[in-house]
Amino acid sequence: MFDLFTATPAWAQDGGGAGGLGSLLSGPLPMLVLMFAVFYFLLIRPQQKKAKQHKEMLGNLRKGDNVLTSGGLYGKITGITDNVVVLEVAPQVRVKVSRGHIAGVAGGESPAAPAPEKK
């Protein structure tokens, strides 16, 4: 009688048809490598690029620049240190903001500057 639960010597050496390069490429390791590559190119790399641009922008801040904070305040830089930026948000109104919370440089006139009156 033929027993399916015991392996014959021929089956044990063959490995049931699995083995070689074909089984290596169809295993879980290539799928993990592929998933990591997709995550790297779609998530990690763009985030690193954005962080590098933000760090470069923070390094180029100068007194007199009009900026926007991450909290939504527009202002003109009147003082700057390694960690703190002093912004003038209205005439004679100054606030201290952490340098890392500067979201970007705003072009043109500061919205804090008084608008000329129309007559």
Secondary structure as UniProt FT lines:
FT   HELIX           9..14
FT   TURN            15..17
FT   HELIX           20..25
FT   HELIX           28..39
FT   HELIX           40..44
FT   HELIX           45..59
FT   TURN            63..64
FT   STRAND          66..69
FT   TURN            70..71
FT   STRAND          74..80
FT   STRAND          84..90
FT   TURN            91..92
FT   STRAND          93..98
FT   HELIX           99..101
FT   STRAND          102..105
FT   TURN            111..112
//
